[in-house]
Amino acid sequence: MVFICVMTLESGAFAGAPQTPETLPPQKALLVLTREGWGCFGGQEIRGDVASLLNGAGAGVRWEEIKNPEDRQDRLELYLYFPAGPVSGLPGYLVLKLGVDSTDPEKPGEVRLQKAALRRDAQEPVFELQGAVRGDLAADLLYARDFHLHQGLFACPEASLFEPRDLHFLKAYAVKTGLKVVMPKPGAQEGGISIPLTGFWLKQTREVAAGAELLDLLEQKFKVDDKSTFLWDKARVTSQALAGLASAWEQGKVLKSHIALILRDRQGTREIRRSPIPFNPHLRQKITLKDPRGQVTGGEVWIGLDLLR
């Protein structure tokens, strides 16, 4: 059973504390249900924006881990969107994604959160949370240019599901999975939870943000229409087109970009690349190509970036 509960907690150390210029509250705090079965993405649903409940003045939010059957990997997570500009100078948002994993086979994991903030007056920024956790708190760093649900057609060829489904999703790209979480001392009823954000991961965020910018340009150039996100015109997606767009985007930047489209259908796997140079992607996004006959092929676009100095 999945449920969301607004609650009142006793005031903690952060309750009623004035907001300082060095402490950033989340602009959005989205409770998101992600559906997944047999490793295939099944869409996302926003259950609510609870940012106004995370100010430390008494109101808070509680959610539980979803207990799934063997073939499901559904999960309920909190996406905290902080403006990226004050910390990194980037447009868009640093996103702290929080989930919970049970450590007790008899009880699901649970998070009760009263306050969330990004503190930037330290040598390195720190996400600060006030609340309690039953189980292991999982924290990932994402980058996003917006916080809206988008609609797209996605297949799951890795599970031999080649027909795309119409799904909703958030455009939020992984920077680091498994951030270090510093929990309160054992026995504390409610306490401060800190999640440091190192300079290395800020650097990685800048690279992912650059990849997201390039991906948006690819979307604008190749999209079939405005109804489905990442549904591209197969006839226009060529190595030459990728190279031309990437070269124009690189002008004035100290970056070299790599782009590859990995396409999978019943006939096998094939690639469309800017160049044959191998690379490790900073960003991966599922896409669908549509040919002039209306037939569609699912796959992924990979984007990698190299600093030139």
C-alpha positions as CSV (number, residue, x, y, z in Angstrom):
1,M,0.0,0.0,0.0
2,V,1.2,3.5,-0.9
3,F,0.2,6.5,1.2
4,I,1.3,10.0,1.8
5,C,0.7,11.6,5.2
6,V,1.0,15.2,6.3
7,M,1.9,15.3,10.0
8,T,2.8,17.5,12.9
9,L,6.1,16.9,14.7
10,E,7.5,18.4,17.8
11,S,9.7,21.4,17.1
12,G,13.3,20.4,16.5
13,A,16.5,22.4,16.4
14,F,15.5,24.0,13.0
15,A,11.9,24.8,14.0
16,G,11.2,28.5,13.6
17,A,14.7,29.4,12.5
18,P,14.9,32.4,10.2
19,Q,16.0,31.8,6.6
20,T,19.5,33.2,6.0
21,P,21.0,34.1,2.6
22,E,23.3,31.1,3.0
23,T,20.4,28.6,3.4
24,L,18.3,27.7,0.4
25,P,14.9,26.0,0.8
26,P,13.7,23.7,-1.9
27,Q,11.7,25.4,-4.6
28,K,9.8,22.2,-5.2
29,A,9.5,19.0,-3.2
30,L,7.7,16.5,-5.3
31,L,6.6,13.1,-4.0
32,V,7.0,10.9,-7.1
33,L,5.7,7.4,-7.8
34,T,7.9,5.6,-10.3
35,R,6.6,2.4,-11.8
36,E,9.0,-0.2,-13.0
37,G,8.5,-3.9,-13.9
38,W,11.1,-6.4,-15.0
39,G,13.6,-3.6,-15.3
40,C,11.4,-1.6,-17.7
41,F,10.4,2.0,-16.9
42,G,6.6,2.3,-16.6
43,G,6.1,6.0,-16.1
44,Q,6.0,8.5,-13.2
45,E,3.2,10.2,-11.3
46,I,3.5,13.3,-9.1
47,R,1.6,12.6,-5.9
48,G,2.0,16.1,-4.5
49,D,4.3,19.1,-4.0
50,V,5.1,19.3,-0.3
51,A,7.7,22.1,-0.3
52,S,5.5,24.3,1.9
53,L,5.4,21.5,4.6
54,L,9.2,21.4,4.9
55,N,9.9,24.7,6.6
56,G,10.7,23.3,10.0
57,A,7.8,25.1,11.7
58,G,5.9,21.9,12.7
59,A,4.3,20.5,9.5
60,G,6.1,17.7,7.7
61,V,5.7,14.8,5.4
62,R,5.9,11.0,5.8
63,W,6.1,8.2,3.3
64,E,6.8,4.5,3.2
65,E,8.8,2.2,1.1
66,I,6.7,0.2,-1.4
67,K,6.7,-3.5,-0.8
68,N,6.7,-5.0,-4.3
69,P,6.2,-8.5,-5.7
70,E,9.2,-10.1,-7.4
71,D,8.4,-8.7,-10.9
72,R,7.9,-5.1,-9.7
73,Q,10.3,-2.3,-8.7
74,D,7.8,0.5,-8.0
75,R,9.1,3.2,-5.6
76,L,7.9,6.3,-3.9
77,E,10.6,9.0,-3.6
78,L,11.0,12.7,-2.8
79,Y,12.5,15.0,-5.4
80,L,13.8,18.2,-3.7
81,Y,14.5,20.9,-6.3
82,F,17.0,23.6,-5.3
83,P,18.0,26.5,-7.6
84,A,21.4,25.6,-9.0
85,G,22.5,29.2,-9.6
86,P,23.6,30.2,-6.1
87,V,25.8,27.1,-5.7
88,S,27.1,26.4,-9.2
89,G,26.1,29.3,-11.4
90,L,24.1,27.0,-13.6
91,P,20.5,27.4,-14.8
92,G,18.0,24.9,-13.6
93,Y,18.0,22.8,-10.5
94,L,20.1,20.6,-8.3
95,V,17.8,17.7,-7.3
96,L,18.2,15.7,-4.2
97,K,16.3,12.4,-4.7
98,L,15.4,10.6,-1.4
99,G,14.2,7.0,-1.0
100,V,14.3,4.5,1.7
101,D,15.1,0.8,1.9
102,S,13.9,-1.4,4.8
103,T,16.4,-3.1,7.1
104,D,13.6,-5.1,8.9
105,P,11.8,-7.8,6.9
106,E,8.7,-7.2,9.0
107,K,8.4,-3.5,8.5
108,P,8.7,-1.3,5.4
109,G,11.2,1.6,5.4
110,E,9.8,4.9,6.4
111,V,10.9,8.6,6.2
112,R,9.4,11.4,8.3
113,L,10.8,14.7,7.2
114,Q,10.2,18.1,8.8
115,K,12.8,20.3,7.1
116,A,15.0,20.3,4.0
117,A,17.6,22.9,3.0
118,L,20.8,23.4,1.0
119,R,23.4,25.2,3.1
120,R,26.1,27.0,1.1
121,D,28.1,28.9,3.8
122,A,30.4,25.9,4.4
123,Q,33.5,25.1,2.4
124,E,31.4,22.7,0.4
125,P,27.6,22.8,0.1
126,V,25.6,20.5,2.3
127,F,22.0,19.2,2.1
128,E,20.5,19.4,5.6
129,L,17.4,17.4,6.6
130,Q,15.5,17.3,9.8
131,G,13.5,14.2,10.6
132,A,13.7,10.5,11.2
133,V,14.3,7.4,9.1
134,R,13.3,3.7,9.6
135,G,15.7,1.8,7.4
136,D,18.4,3.1,5.1
137,L,18.0,6.5,3.5
138,A,19.1,6.5,-0.1
139,A,20.2,9.9,-1.6
140,D,21.0,10.6,-5.2
141,L,22.1,13.9,-6.9
142,L,20.3,14.8,-10.2
143,Y,20.3,17.8,-12.5
144,A,17.1,19.2,-14.1
145,R,16.2,22.1,-16.3
146,D,12.6,22.1,-15.2
147,F,10.3,20.2,-12.7
148,H,7.4,19.4,-15.0
149,L,6.0,16.0,-16.1
150,H,6.7,15.3,-19.8
151,Q,5.0,12.8,-22.1
152,G,6.7,10.5,-24.4
153,L,6.6,7.1,-26.2
154,F,9.1,4.6,-24.8
155,A,9.9,1.0,-25.5
156,C,11.9,-1.5,-23.5
157,P,13.9,-3.4,-26.0
158,E,16.2,-4.8,-23.4
159,A,13.2,-6.9,-22.2
160,S,12.1,-7.6,-25.8
161,L,9.3,-5.1,-25.5
162,F,9.6,-3.3,-28.8
163,E,6.2,-1.5,-28.9
164,P,6.5,1.9,-27.3
165,R,4.1,2.9,-24.5
166,D,2.8,6.4,-23.8
167,L,4.4,7.4,-20.5
168,H,4.9,10.5,-18.3
169,F,8.3,11.2,-16.9
170,L,10.5,13.9,-15.2
171,K,13.5,15.1,-17.2
172,A,16.0,14.8,-14.3
173,Y,19.5,13.3,-15.1
174,A,21.7,11.4,-12.7
175,V,24.9,13.0,-11.5
176,K,25.7,10.7,-8.5
177,T,23.9,7.8,-7.1
178,G,24.5,6.8,-3.5
179,L,25.6,10.1,-1.9
180,K,27.1,9.9,1.5
181,V,24.4,10.3,4.2
182,V,25.5,11.3,7.7
183,M,22.7,10.2,10.1
184,P,22.1,11.4,13.7
185,K,23.6,9.5,16.5
186,P,21.9,6.2,17.5
187,G,19.0,6.6,19.8
188,A,18.1,10.2,18.7
189,Q,14.4,10.6,18.2
190,E,14.7,13.4,15.7
191,G,17.9,14.8,14.4
192,G,19.8,16.5,11.7
193,I,20.8,14.5,8.6
194,S,23.5,15.9,6.5
195,I,24.5,15.0,2.9
196,P,27.7,16.7,1.7
197,L,28.0,17.9,-1.9
198,T,31.7,17.8,-2.8
199,G,33.4,19.9,-5.4
200,F,33.9,16.9,-7.6
201,W,30.1,16.3,-7.9
202,L,29.6,20.0,-8.6
203,K,32.0,19.6,-11.5
204,Q,30.1,16.5,-12.7
205,T,26.9,18.5,-12.4
206,R,28.2,21.1,-14.8
207,E,29.0,18.4,-17.3
208,V,25.6,16.8,-17.0
209,A,24.0,20.3,-17.3
210,A,26.0,20.9,-20.5
211,G,24.7,17.5,-21.8
212,A,21.1,18.5,-20.9
213,E,21.5,21.7,-22.9
214,L,22.8,19.8,-25.9
215,L,20.0,17.3,-25.6
216,D,17.4,20.1,-25.6
217,L,18.9,21.3,-28.9
218,L,18.7,17.8,-30.4
219,E,15.1,17.6,-29.3
220,Q,14.3,20.9,-31.0
221,K,15.9,19.9,-34.2
222,F,14.6,16.3,-34.6
223,K,11.3,16.2,-32.8
224,V,8.3,15.0,-34.8
225,D,5.8,17.3,-33.1
226,D,5.1,19.0,-29.8
227,K,2.9,16.3,-28.4
228,S,5.5,13.7,-27.5
229,T,8.9,14.4,-26.0
230,F,11.9,12.6,-27.4
231,L,10.0,11.3,-30.4
232,W,12.4,12.1,-33.3
233,D,12.2,12.0,-37.1
234,K,14.3,9.1,-38.1
235,A,14.9,10.4,-41.6
236,R,16.6,13.6,-40.2
237,V,18.8,11.9,-37.5
238,T,22.1,11.2,-39.3
239,S,25.7,11.3,-38.3
240,Q,26.2,14.4,-40.4
241,A,23.2,16.1,-38.7
242,L,24.6,15.2,-35.2
243,A,28.0,16.5,-36.1
244,G,26.8,19.8,-37.5
245,L,24.6,20.6,-34.5
246,A,27.2,19.6,-32.0
247,S,29.9,21.6,-33.8
248,A,27.7,24.7,-33.8
249,W,26.9,24.3,-30.1
250,E,30.6,23.9,-29.2
251,Q,31.5,27.3,-30.6
252,G,32.9,29.5,-27.8
253,K,32.9,26.6,-25.3
254,V,35.9,24.7,-23.9
255,L,34.0,21.4,-24.4
256,K,34.1,18.6,-27.0
257,S,30.9,16.7,-27.2
258,H,30.2,13.1,-28.2
259,I,26.8,11.8,-29.3
260,A,25.6,8.3,-30.0
261,L,22.1,6.9,-30.6
262,I,21.8,3.2,-29.6
263,L,18.8,1.8,-31.4
264,R,17.3,-1.7,-30.7
265,D,14.5,-3.5,-32.5
266,R,13.7,-7.2,-33.5
267,Q,16.5,-7.1,-36.1
268,G,19.2,-6.2,-33.5
269,T,21.2,-3.2,-32.3
270,R,22.6,-0.5,-34.4
271,E,24.1,2.9,-33.8
272,I,24.1,6.4,-35.2
273,R,27.2,8.4,-34.0
274,R,28.7,11.8,-34.4
275,S,32.0,10.0,-34.7
276,P,33.4,6.5,-34.1
277,I,35.4,7.7,-31.0
278,P,34.4,5.6,-28.0
279,F,33.3,7.6,-24.9
280,N,31.7,7.3,-21.5
281,P,28.3,9.0,-21.4
282,H,27.6,11.7,-18.9
283,L,23.9,11.6,-19.8
284,R,21.6,8.9,-21.2
285,Q,18.0,9.4,-22.3
286,K,15.5,7.0,-23.8
287,I,14.2,8.1,-27.2
288,T,12.0,6.8,-30.0
289,L,12.6,7.3,-33.7
290,K,9.7,7.4,-36.2
291,D,10.2,6.7,-39.9
292,P,8.1,8.2,-42.8
293,R,5.9,5.0,-42.8
294,G,5.0,5.6,-39.2
295,Q,7.1,2.7,-37.8
296,V,8.9,3.4,-34.6
297,T,12.2,2.2,-33.1
298,G,13.2,2.6,-29.4
299,G,16.6,3.3,-28.1
300,E,18.8,5.7,-26.1
301,V,20.8,8.8,-26.9
302,W,24.2,9.0,-25.1
303,I,26.0,12.3,-24.6
304,G,29.6,12.6,-23.4
305,L,31.7,15.7,-22.8
306,D,35.5,16.3,-22.7
307,L,37.0,19.5,-21.2
308,L,39.6,20.9,-23.7
309,R,41.6,22.6,-20.9
